[in-house]
Amino acid sequence: QVQVVESGGGLVQPGGSLTLSCTTSGSAFNTLFMSWHRQAPGKERELVAQIATTTAYTVYADSAKGRFTISRGDTGNTLYLQMNNLRPDDTAVYYCNVRTQLSNYWGQGTQATVSS
């Protein structure tokens, strides 16, 4: 079982920055990917960014390219999402996901609100 906990959300003005963190614990046998997803009110959950744990290959949604950066901590148990130049349409609950060979684990989400 893997526990996933996100933090770092909050209220920020347009053009501002936020850094989201995701801390994982427990047995994450053969983790393949770690990723950030988001869900805005009335919309489906969507992938924001993903990183492969063995190759560090990253994938970004078009809306995130050039503004967001996904990275892992030195121990590999922490995932970050640096978000710059935030826009009101980035407002959403952001979820961390850990995908292993056997299962998929989600956190409870952290709210990021971009508003003046």
ChimeraX attribute file (.defattr): number of C-alpha atoms within 10 A of each C-alpha:
attribute: neighborCount
match mode: 1-to-1
recipient: residues
	/A:1	11
	/A:2	16
	/A:3	14
	/A:4	21
	/A:5	18
	/A:6	24
	/A:7	20
	/A:8	15
	/A:9	18
	/A:10	14
	/A:11	15
	/A:12	18
	/A:13	14
	/A:14	17
	/A:15	14
	/A:16	14
	/A:17	18
	/A:18	20
	/A:19	17
	/A:20	23
	/A:21	23
	/A:22	26
	/A:23	17
	/A:24	22
	/A:25	12
	/A:26	10
	/A:27	10
	/A:28	19
	/A:29	13
	/A:30	12
	/A:31	17
	/A:32	16
	/A:33	20
	/A:34	28
	/A:35	25
	/A:36	26
	/A:37	19
	/A:38	22
	/A:39	19
	/A:40	16
	/A:41	9
	/A:42	6
	/A:43	9
	/A:44	9
	/A:45	15
	/A:46	14
	/A:47	19
	/A:48	24
	/A:49	24
	/A:50	24
	/A:51	20
	/A:52	15
	/A:53	17
	/A:54	10
	/A:55	9
	/A:56	14
	/A:57	10
	/A:58	16
	/A:59	17
	/A:60	19
	/A:61	13
	/A:62	10
	/A:63	12
	/A:64	17
	/A:65	12
	/A:66	11
	/A:67	14
	/A:68	20
	/A:69	19
	/A:70	23
	/A:71	19
	/A:72	17
	/A:73	12
	/A:74	8
	/A:75	7
	/A:76	12
	/A:77	15
	/A:78	18
	/A:79	24
	/A:80	22
	/A:81	23
	/A:82	14
	/A:83	19
	/A:84	17
	/A:85	14
	/A:86	22
	/A:87	16
	/A:88	15
	/A:89	12
	/A:90	20
	/A:91	20
	/A:92	21
	/A:93	18
	/A:94	28
	/A:95	26
	/A:96	31
	/A:97	24
	/A:98	24
	/A:99	19
	/A:100	16
	/A:101	11
	/A:102	10
	/A:103	12
	/A:104	14
	/A:105	16
	/A:106	19
	/A:107	19
	/A:108	13
	/A:109	22
	/A:110	21
	/A:111	21
	/A:112	24
	/A:113	21
	/A:114	21
	/A:115	16
	/A:116	9
